[in-house]
């Protein structure tokens, strides 16, 4: 099915768009499933030659229609719109549609640490989907990205004011990943799935400490940026509290040197490089 397109679900989101970009860069045909093809982000994809189709992650019918005659599928689920059970339902709809359409290979983007009994609700929901995927007969690869570099953008105003808020000790490394690196890795698997079938691979490109992150941000912005350790007790969202408790405890456990050595074809962005590209001249 080399001439068939690769389907990317939630293609205008952060992860989906990174995968689409990486596939296009490699000359692959791409089909993108989005909720609203009329939105500007979807029209932009169509302008790049992507086959844009409408659908919902929770609607098995639209998923199956999008999965017809594809070479592979990149799947992503989220609890942050309708909750944990809704995310599990999305996963089940995706797996049912993939089985119905006999998808040749499914790449599921989960999260690093989902196999550690972390107690983090949005890790555990993905673990449930992983369990159902591995128990079935769909050829698959599970990717587990760590914390994304651009999660720091949520505190952009504070960073520009000179403060990086993180609920971690100043010297505690935090394994992280650039979204384009996830996209490149997923595209590599989708276009050459055989070596990765049945595998679960966690992804991280760097592991700076909060102090190192603040120093890199300060250097790019040309001003002092200091890390401020947010107390866990100040985190009101139970899911986020559980995640940061996990990251203060066992945390992610990606063997970054081994990952880099095994996959030299991926650029593996360093935090300092991402900061220089993203934050230089920001104001």
N, C-alpha and C positions, 0 to 999 in steps of 0.2 A: 504493500500500500504506500509505496514511496511517493506517489504522486498525489495522495490524499492530504487534506489539510490537517494541521494539528489544532485541536480545539482548546481554547483558553477560557475558563469560566471566570466570571467577575473581572472581565478584562480591562475595565477602566479603573480598578482599584490599584493600590500600591504594588501588591505582589503580581497581580495579573498583568498590569501594564509593563512591569519589568520583564516578565516572561515573553510577552508579545514583542517587545523591542529586541530582545535577544534572539528570538526566532527569526524576525525580519532581517536582522543583521547577518544571519546565516543563510539567508535566501530561501527560507521555508515558507510554504503556504500556510496561512493562518486563518482560522475561523474564530471569531470572538463572540461569546455570549454576554450580553449586557441587558440590564433591565429596561433601558430606554434608548433605542437607537437614534432618537432625535436629539439627544444631548450633545453638547459640543465635543466632549471627549470621545464619544462614539463616532461622531461624524469625522473627527480627526483620524481615527483608525481607518474608517472607510476610505478616506482620502489617501491613505498609505497602501491601499490595495487589499486591506483585510476584509474578509467576508463577515459582516456584522449581522448577528441574529439576535432576536429578542428572547428572553427567557428569565426564569427565576430559579435560584438554587433550591427552593423548596417545592418546585413543581416538576414532578417526574416526567410529565408529558413533554414539556418544553425542553427539558434536559435531554430526553431521548431523541427528540427531533434534531437538536443541535449536534448530537453524537453520531448521527447517521454518516457512515462512510468516512470516518476519520482515521488518521494514522495513530493518534494518541490524544490523551486529554490531560490538561493541567487543572487540578481541582483544588478549591480553597473553600473553607467554611468559616463562618464568623458567629460568635455569640453576642456581639456588641450592639446588635440592632434589636433582637427579639429574645435573647436569653440563651441559656445553656441547652435546654431541651429543644429549642428551635434549631440550634446548631447541629445537634445530633440528628434531628429530622432531616436537615439539609444533607448531611452525610449519607443517610439511608436512601434518600431520593437519588443522590448522585450514584451510589453503588447499584441501586436497582436499575437505573437507566443504563449504566455501563454494562451490566450483565445482560440486559435485554438486547442492547445493540452490539454485543460481543466486541466491545472496545479492545483493540489489540494491546494497549498499555495505558495504565492510569498512573499519573504522578500526583500523589496527594501531599499537599503542603500542610504539615501538622505543626508541631513546635518542639524544640529541644526540651528535654525533661519530661515529656509526656509519658515516658516509660519508667519513671522513677517514683510512682505513687506520691506525687508532689503535694497533693491536697489543694492545688490551685484549680478552681472551677473550670477556667477555660483551657487548662492543660488536660484535665480529666475528661472533658467532653471530647476532645480530640483523641484521647486514648481509647475511648469507647468506639469511635469511628474506626481508628486503626485496628482494633480487635475484630470488628466485623469485616473489614477489608481483608485482613490476613486469613480469616476463617473461610473466606469465599474462594472462588476460582478465577478471579480477575487478575491478570498479569499486572503487577504494580511495582512502584517504588515509593517509599515514604521519605519525605524530606523533613527535617526538623530544624528550622531556622532558630537562632537565638534572638536576643534583643536587637532590633534594628537601629542603626546609627541615627536615622531620622526621627526616632521616637523623641529625641531631645528637642526637636522642633516644637513640641507641645509647650515647652517652656521658653520659647524664643524671646519673648519680651524680657523675661528675667535675665536671660543670658546677655542680652544687649545692655541690660542695666548692671551687668557685672557679677551675676550670681548663677551658678549651676546647681539647681536643687536636685538631689538624688538621695534616696533613703538607703545609703550604703556608707560604710566607713571609708575614709579618704584613701586608704591603701588597699581596698578590696577590688581585685580585677573583675571586670564585668565583660563576659564574652559577648561580642556583638557582630553584626553583619551588615554590609551594604546591600540594599535591595537589588541593585543591578547584578551583584554577585549571585544572589539567589536566582535571578532571572537567567543568568548565563549557565548556572549549574543545571537548572530545570530544563533549559533548552538542550543542553548536552545530553541529558538522559532521554528526553523525548525523541531526539533524532538518532540516538544509538542506545536503545533500551536494553539490549541483551545482557551486557555486563552488570546491569543494575537491577534486574528483575528479582523481586522478592527481598530486596535489601531495604534497610532503614538507615538513613545517613543524616547525621546532625551536622549543621553548618555554622561556622563562625570564622570570621576573617581576622579578628584582632581581640585583645582583652585588656584594654587600658583601665587604669584605676580612675576614680573620680577626680583625683588631683591631676593626673595626666590629661584627662579630658578637659578640665578647666584650663590648664596651661595651653593646650592646643587651640582651644577656642579663643583664649586671650591673644595668642600670637597672631591668629588670623584676623581678629578684629582690631588689633593694635591698641588694646586696652586691658586692664587687669580684669580677670574673671576668677572668682574663687568658688570652691565647692562648699556648699552648705548641706550638712547631713540632716535630712528631714527625719524626724522621729517616726517610727512605724505607727505609733499611736495617733499620729496626725492624718493617717490615710483612712478616709471614711468608707471608701468602696471596698466591700469584703473581698472581691476578686483581686483587686490590686493589692490589698493588704496581704493576701495569701501569696501572691506572686513575689512581692518584695521580701516577705518572710522566707520564702524558698531561696531567693537570690542571696539573702544574708546567711542562709544555712548551707545546704548541700550545693545549691546552684547548678548551673550548666556544667557539663563535663566533656566538652569537645576536645579531642587531641588535635589542636590547631596545627602544630608542625607536621603531624602525620597526614592530616587532611590536605595541607598544602603540597606535601611531597607526592601524594597519590594523585592529585589533580592539578598539575602545573598549567593546564590549559585555561584555568580560571584565573582572572587577574588578582583576586583576593585583596581587596582594598584595605589599607590601613586607616585607622581612625584619623590620624593626622592628615592623610591625603584627602579623605572625605571632607574634613573640616576646611582645608585650604580651598577645595573646589566649591564648597557650599556656602561658606561663611565669610570668605574674604570680601571686604568692602561692604559687608552687610551693615545696615543702619536702621 
